[in-house]
Amino acid sequence: MNLAPKSTTALIGLKNIVSHVGRDKRTVMRWIRENGFPAKLLAGKWESDTELVAIWRREQIIK
């Protein structure tokens, strides 16, 4: 059994985050403000992580 953590990829910049989730910028910004989407503005750039996005999506589905 492989217990190693899943590989994750950093998403740097809003353009990369938007591309990863397949939605437009306004939708992603609304998700950040209203739905706890896992992204943060760090040193002037939006950052997220593919595994955090996958977890967030699963949580949204089961709500």
C-alpha positions as CSV (number, residue, x, y, z in Angstrom):
1,M,0.0,0.0,0.0
2,N,1.4,3.4,-1.0
3,L,0.9,5.9,1.7
4,A,3.0,8.7,0.1
5,P,1.1,12.0,-0.3
6,K,-0.4,12.7,-3.7
7,S,1.7,14.8,-6.0
8,T,0.4,18.4,-6.1
9,T,1.1,21.3,-8.4
10,A,1.2,24.9,-7.4
11,L,-1.0,27.2,-9.4
12,I,0.7,30.6,-9.6
13,G,-1.3,33.5,-11.0
14,L,-5.1,33.9,-11.5
15,K,-4.7,32.9,-15.2
16,N,-3.4,29.5,-14.2
17,I,-6.0,29.0,-11.5
18,V,-8.8,29.9,-14.0
19,S,-7.4,27.6,-16.6
20,H,-7.2,24.7,-14.2
21,V,-10.8,25.0,-13.0
22,G,-12.2,25.8,-16.5
23,R,-14.2,28.8,-15.3
24,D,-13.9,32.5,-15.9
25,K,-12.1,35.0,-13.7
26,R,-15.3,36.5,-12.3
27,T,-16.5,33.1,-11.2
28,V,-13.3,32.1,-9.5
29,M,-13.1,35.5,-7.7
30,R,-16.7,35.0,-6.5
31,W,-15.8,31.5,-5.3
32,I,-12.8,32.9,-3.3
33,R,-15.0,35.6,-1.7
34,E,-18.1,33.6,-1.0
35,N,-17.3,29.9,-1.1
36,G,-13.9,29.5,0.5
37,F,-12.2,28.6,-2.7
38,P,-8.5,27.7,-1.8
39,A,-6.6,30.6,-3.2
40,K,-4.7,33.5,-1.6
41,L,-3.0,36.7,-2.8
42,L,0.6,36.4,-1.9
43,A,3.2,39.0,-2.8
44,G,0.8,40.4,-5.4
45,K,0.0,37.1,-7.2
46,W,-2.8,34.7,-6.6
47,E,-1.7,31.2,-5.6
48,S,-3.4,27.9,-5.1
49,D,-2.7,24.2,-5.4
50,T,-4.2,21.5,-7.5
51,E,-4.8,19.1,-4.6
52,L,-6.5,21.8,-2.5
53,V,-8.7,22.6,-5.5
54,A,-9.7,18.9,-5.8
55,I,-10.5,18.7,-2.1
56,W,-12.6,21.9,-2.3
57,R,-14.5,20.6,-5.4
58,R,-15.3,17.3,-3.6
59,E,-16.6,19.3,-0.6
60,Q,-18.8,21.4,-2.8
61,I,-20.3,18.3,-4.4
62,I,-21.3,16.7,-1.0
63,K,-22.8,19.9,0.5
